Amino acid sequence: MAASRCPFPVELCGRRLIFPAAMCDVTRASESRVSGQSTAQTAQVRLLVNNSQTPDAANLSDLVLLDNVTGLTIWASPGNKTSAGFQAFRKQFLPVGDAFLVSYTAALEAGGVGSGARLLLPALLSFESSSPNRTQLKALFTVTAEEKIKVLPNHGLHVAGFFVAFIVSLVLAWVTLFIMGRYQCWKGSVLTGHQVQHHESKLEHSQFTSADGVNEDLALNDHMVDILFSEDPGGMLQALEELEIATLNQADAELEACRTQISKDVIALLLRNLASSGRLSTQVERRMGAVFKKQFLSLEREIREELDRKMVALTAECDLETRKKTENQYQREVAATEEAEELLKRVSERSAAECSASLRALHGLELGHLRRSLALQKEEDFARARRQLAVFQRSELHNIFFAQIKSAIFKGELKPEAAKMLLQDYCNIQEDVEELMDYFQASKRYHLSKRFGHREYLVQNIQSSETRVQGLLSAAAAQLTLLIQKHERAGYLDEGQMEVLLERAQTEVFSVKQKLDSDLKQEKKKLRQKLITRRRREMLQSTRNSGRSSCPSGTPFGPPRM
């Protein structure tokens, strides 16, 4: 929306996001209105969080709204402005059917935005609902500054400028034709060199992430925070192992994508260098580049389809094996239970109950161990299938390159001596790339393993602390019981007084334990919120930094993408 009375009309664009109804029905909108006759270019900004009343809707709690106000001056805002260019709004609870509206007045900072400049000011909303994880929504907000300049035409100058431009253009046209006719070859060589230099600059910004960022994932993530503050301490190690396996698989996939992209860039660069040296025509180089691009896309599509087929087959096979082993485990448990019942008929009822409880606990542990081992075997099978396809893709990419070079030699488009030199350079570069990527992979696995060790130690400390606290409470209750019984046997207390004291002691111990659990939950909740807020802030800062340093990149074969 633009205001025509302002010297620099402000266009404010909002985007409406609706969260899928399968999780909750939340509508978030960004709206703005530009005030008229204001030299400060003010605008009324509204942020609306709407919890729509639908059958699948849920109450929301602990809402945190981070609004990016970089480059703006804010008035009458109920939020707290931070040093990082954000203002934060909080709401503890938002029931179904209710809405949360924030309104404030904003203006562009003096001299901060020039004509035609755009400010990207997203707003991020995070909240808690019935799902175990926090949910985050994002609304985009764009501010565009436009300058309106009134121009008074001078027709006399227009006519004079037309004749001058016509004469100058005529002279330049004759000079250009003369230069093109006399120095055609020189112009072709300069053009070829410019193409090679342009392609080299594009390769510097290839579309993959360098493996040098081995510590990029060391920051706290939501999954790790959920594991640390889990209500089930016994399952923390298992969840941590599953997270580590998923992290390793993702790291291997990213490195393999880097390796493939490097190979493509190497092929493109070698062809361009060959064309710039005059041993390969520009038309042949372009045709070979188009063929390479088409075959690489076909290979990637084939790899994806084969991976999907393997994943489906492995999943079915693992599910069948899981059912078989689970049924065998159940049969062994039934046989062991029947045998134990026969033996427990000869003992007391109390001993029989204790033995039955211990046997059920043992069966539960065995079943949990079986499921964990089967899940680990499934992940190993998936990783093995991915590695096999990665090696196959690598080999096929080399075969495509060799086949195209052989075809060019057969057609007479490339001399055998030049082809031999090209293949030698390609093999040498590939050896260096393989060695470098193997080093990156080993380094990343080392850092991930080291991080897993630190996380495992932290989880074990949390578990041991909780076990120690429970042990202290149990020991205190047992000591109180023994003390009361000792006084009763010594004759200081009768049976009624002993029962009253025992009941009071148990009540006090239970009260202390309940208060301790409540305090621990509150502290954990505060710490969890602090960690999540810190991670959100770091993620926003990283996004802003990457947005400033990003630049357009192109594919190895063909013009840059727009």
N, C-alpha and C positions, 0 to 999 in steps of 0.2 A: 504494500500500500504506500503510495507516495503523496506528499503534501506539496501542492504547486506553489504555495506562498513562501516556502522556505528557500533561501539561496542555494542550499544543497539538499534537495529532497532525499529523504531516507526511505529505502524500500526494505521492509521487514518481511521475511518469508518464514512461515512456520510449517511444521509437518506433524500430522496427527498419527500417533502410533497406538494400535489396539493389541493388547497382549492376547495370545491364543486362549480361547475359552476352556481348553482342556486343563489349564493350570489355574487361572483366575481371569476375571474380566476387568481389566484396568484400562482406562482411557486417559491418555496424557496429551494435552494440547498446548501449543505455544501461540499466543496471539499478541498483536501490537497495534497501537493506533498512534499516528503522528499528529501532534498538536499543531494547530495553525498559528501563524504570526509569532513565531518564536525564533529569536536570533541564536539561541543555544541549540537549535535542532533537537528539541526534546521529543520523546516518544513515551507513550504509556505501554508498558510491557505487562502481560498477564501470563502466569504459569498455572495451569489447571490440572490437578490430579483427580480423576473421576473414577471411583470404584463402582462400576455399573452393577445394577441389581439384576443378576442372571442366575439361572439354576446352579451353575458351577462356580459362582462367585464366593469369595472367602474374605474374612476380615483381615486387614493389613495392619502391621505393627512396625514400630521403629523405622519410620520413613525418613530417609535422608535425601534431600534435593540439593545437588551441587549445580549452580548456575554460573556459567562462564561469562564474566563481564569485562574481559580484557579490552581496553580501548574505549570504555564507556565511563561516564560520570553518573553516579547513582544518587537519587534523592528519594526520601520517604520509603526506604526499604526496610522491612521487618527482619531481614536476614543479617547474618554476621559475615562481614567481608574479610577474606583471608589475604595473606601476603602474596599468594600465587595467582591472584587475579580471579578468584572465585568468591561467590557468596553462598552461604549454606543456610538452608531452611530445614527445620526438623519438626516432626509431628509423631507423637508417641503411638497414636491409634487412629485408624480410619476404617469405620465399619462399612458394611455393604450398603450401597445406595447413597453414601455420603460423598462429598467432594472436598478437596483441599485447594484453595485459591490463594495465590500470592500475586500481589500487584505492586509495582513501583514505577518511578519515573526515571528515564535514562536519557543521556545525551552523549553525542560523540565528543571525545576530548579535543580541545582546540589544537589544530595542526597534526592530530594523530592519524587521520585518514584523509588521503587525497582523493581526487576525482577518479571514479571508476574502481576504487579499491573495495575489497570485500572482506568483511570480518565474519569468520566462522565461529559462532558462539553456541556450542551444544550445551544442553542441560541434561544431567544424568540423575535418574531416580533409582534408588535401591531401597528395598523393603523386605520384610519377612512375612510369609504367609503360612499356609498349612504344609507347604513343601519343605523338605529338610534344608535346602540351600536358599541363600538370599537371591532375590530376583532383581535384575537391573534393566531399566528401560532408558532409551536415549531419544531425545527430541532435538532435531537440528534447527538452528536459528541463524539466519544469514542477514547481515546488514550491508547494503550496497550504497555507496555515496556517489551521487551524480552532480555534475556542475552544469548549470544552464547559463550560457553566454549569449547575449543578444548581439548580433552582428548587423551593422549597417552597411549595405553594399555600396561600392563606388563604381558606377558603370564605365566611367572613363578609364579607370585603372584596369578594369576587366578587358576592355578592348585592346589596350596597349599590351597587357600581359599576354593576350591571345596571340598577337602578331609576333611578339618576341619569342614566345614558346614555339610557335610554328617554325620560325627560321632556325632556332637552335636545334629543334628536333630533326629538321631536314639535314643540317650539317652533321649531326651525330649519326644519323642513319647512313650517310655516305661513308663516313669514317669507319663505322662498324663493319659495313660490307667489305671495305678494303682490307681491314685487319683480318676478318674471317677468311677471305679468299687467299691471303698470303701466308697466314700462319695457322692453317687448319691442323696440321700434325702437332704443332706445339700446343695448341689448345686442347687436343685430345689427351696428350700426356698429362697436362696440368689437371684436366678433369678427372682422369683416373687416379692421380695422386690424391686429389681432394676426396674422392670416394673412399679410398683406403683410410685416410685420416679420420673421416667422419665415422666410418665403421668402428675404428679402434676406440673412438670416444664413446660409441654406444656400448661396446663390450665392457667398458669400465663400469657401466651401470646395468649389468645383466640382471635378469629377474630371478635372483635367488639370494638367499641369506648366507653370508660367509660363515664357515664353521668356526671362525675365531671366537664367536660368541658363546663359548662353553659355559660362561657364568650367567647367561641371559635369563635362565629359568631358576636361579638360586633365590630370587625373591619369594616371599610368602605368597601362596596361591590359596584360593578358596577351598580347594579340596584338602589341602594340608591343614588349614585352619579347622575345618570340620572334623578331621581326624583327631587333632589335638584336644578338641573340646567335645569329643564324643561321649554319649551317656553310657556306652558299653566299653569300659576299659579293656576287657578281655579280647575284643575284636580289633583293637587299634593296630597291633602288629600286622594282622592279616590285611587290613585295609591299606597299611603303609606298603606292604609288599606288592599288592595289586597296583597301587599308584606308581611304584618304582618300575614295574614291568611295562606299564603303559607309557611311562616317560622314556624308557630305553627304546621301545618300538618307535615312538614319535621321533626321537633323535636320529635313529637309523634311517627312517624315511626321509627326514630333511637332508641328511648328508647324501643319501642316494640321489635325491633331486638335484642337489648341488653338483654332484659328479656328472650327471647326465647333461645338465645345462653347460658345464664347462666343456664337455666334449663337443657339444653343438657349436659353442662359440669358437673353439679351436678350429673346427672344420671351416666355418665361415671366414675366419681370419686368414687361414692358409690359402683359401681360394682367392680372396681379395689380394693378398700379397702376390700370388701367382699371376693374377691379371694385371696388377700394377707393373710387374717386371716385363710384361709383353709376351710371356710364354703361354698365355691363355687369353683368348679374346673376351671382351666384356659381355658379348651376347651369350657365349657359352657359359661364362661364369654365372650370369643371371639365370640361365636355364637350369644349370646344375643346382643352384641355390633353391629354385622353385621345386625341383624334384626332391631334393633333400628334405625340404620342409614338408612336402606332401607325405613322403615315406615315414618321416619321424612322427607325424600326427597319426598315421595309420598304425605304426608300431605302438604308440602310447595307448591308443584305443584298444588294440589287441591285448596289451598287457593288463589294462583295467578289466576287460571282460574275463580274461583268464583268472585274474585274482578273485573276481566275484564268484566264478565257478568253483575255484578251490576253497574259498571261504565257506560256501554253502555245503560242499561235500564234506569238509572237515568238521563243520558244525554238526551235521547229521551223524557222522561217524562218532564224534565225541559224545553226543547225546545218547546214542545207542549204548556205547560203552559205559556211560554213567548209569543208565538204567539197569544194565546187567550187574554191575558191581554193587549198586545200591540194593538190588534184590538179594544178592548173595549175602550182603552184610545183614539185611533184615532176617534172613533165614538163620544165620549164625546167632544172631541175638535171640531169636525165638528158642532155638535149641539150648543156648546157654541159660536162658531164663527158666525153661522147664527143668533142666538139670539142677539148677540152683534151688528151685522150689522143692524138689524131692529131697535134697540134702537139708534144707532149712526146716523140714517138718520135725526134726529131732532136736532142735534148739528152741530157746525161749522166743516169745513173740517179739520182744524188744530187739533182740539180736537179729531176728529174721527181718524186721523192718529196716534196721541199719544196713544189713547186707544187701537187701533189695534196692535201697536207695543208692548205695555205692555201685551196684551193678548197673543201674540205669545211668548213673553219671559216667561210668566207664564206656557204656555203649554210645552215649552222646559224644564223648570225646573221640571215639573211634570213627563215628560217622562224620564228624567235623573234619578230622584229619583226612579221611577218604575224599571228601568233597574238595578240600583245598588242594590235595595232590592231583585230582582230576582237572581242576581249573588251571593249575600250573602246567600240566601236560598239554592242555588245550592251547594255552598261550604260546608254549614252546612250538607246537605244531604250526600255529599261525605265523610265528616269526620265521620258522624254517621255510615255509611256503613263500613268504615275502622275499627272503634272501635268494631263494632259487629263481624267482621271477626277476629280481634285480640283476643277478648275474646273466640271465638269459637276455634281458633288455640291453645290457652292456655289450654282450657279444653280437647281438643283432645290429646294434648301432654301428659297430666297427665293420660288420659285413656289408652294410648298406654303403658305407664310404668306399670300401675296397671295390665293390661292384660298380659303382659310378666311375671311379678312376679307370677301371679296366674297360668299361664301355667307351669312355672318352678316348683311350688309346686306340681301341679297335676302330672308332670312327675317324681317326686322324685329327681329332681336335686337340690332343695333348701328346707331346713328344715323349718317348720312353725315358729319355734322360731327365726331363722335368718331372715325370711321374715318379721315377725312382727317388729323386730328391724330395718330392712332396711326401711320399710314403715314409721316407726316413725321418723327416721332420715330425710327421704325425706320430710315429712310433716313439720317438724320443720324448715328445711332449706328453704322450699318454703315460709313459713310464714315470715321468715326474709327477703327473697328476695323481696316478695311483698311489705313489709313495706319500704324497702330501695328504691325500684324503684318508689313507690308512692311519697316518699320524693324527689327523684331526679326530678320526673315530676313536682311536685309543685314548687320546687326551680327553675327549668328551665323556667316554665311559669311565675314565678314572675320576673325573670331577663329579659325575653323577653318583658313582659308588661311594666317594668320600662324603657327599651330601647325604646319601642314604644312611651311612654309618652315624652321622651326627643326628639325623632325625630318629633313627632307631634308638640311640642312646637317650634322646630326649623322651621318647615314648616309654622306654623302660623306667626312667626316673619317675615319670608321672604315675605309672602303674605301681612301682614300689612305694611311692609316697602314699597313695591311696590305701595300699595294703597295710602299710605301717600305721596309718591313722585308725583303720578298722581294728587292727590288732591291739592298739593301745586302749581303745574303747572297750573291747572285749575283755582285756586283762583287767581293766578298772572294774568292770561289772563283776568279774569272777572274784577279785580281791574283796569287794564289798560284801558279796555273798558269803565268802569264807569267814570274814570278820564277824558278821552277824551270827552265823552258825556257831562260831567259837564262843561268843558271849552267851548264846543260848545254852550250850553245853556246860558252860561254867556256872550257870544258875543265875546270871544277872538279868536274863530275860525269860519270860514265859513263852509258850508257843504262840499265843495271840499277838504279843508284841513283836515276836520274830517275823511273823507273816506280814504285819503292818510295815515293819522296817524294810523287809525284802521288797514289798510292792513299791514303797516309796523310792528305794534305791534304783529299782528297775525303771521307774517313771523318770527319775532324774537323769539316769544314763541315756534313756531314749530321748529326753528333751535336749540334752547336750548334743547328742548325735544329730538330731533333726536341725538344731540351730547351726551346727557346723556345716551340715550339708547345704542349708539355705545360704549361708555366707559364702561357701565355696562356689555355689552356682551363680550368685550375684557377681563375685569377683571374676569368674570365668566369662560371664556375659559381657562385663565391661572390657575385659582384655580382648575378647573376640571382636567386639565392636571397634576397639582401638586399632587392632591389626587390620581389619577389613577396610577401615577408613584410610589407614596409611597406605594400603595396597592400591585403593582407588586413586589416591592422590598421586602416587608414583606412576600409575598407569596413565593418568591424564597428562602428567608432565612428559612421560615418554612419548605419548601420542603427539603432543605439541612439538616436541623436538624433532621427531621423525617427519612431521609434516613440513617443518621449516627446511629440513635438509633434503627432502625428496625432490626428484627431478624426473621428467619423462624418460622412459627407456624404450628400446625397440627390440624386436625379435632378431635372432641372428641372421635370418634370411628375409629381407624385405624392408619396407619403410617403417619408421617408428610408429608406434600406436598412439592414437590420439585419445 
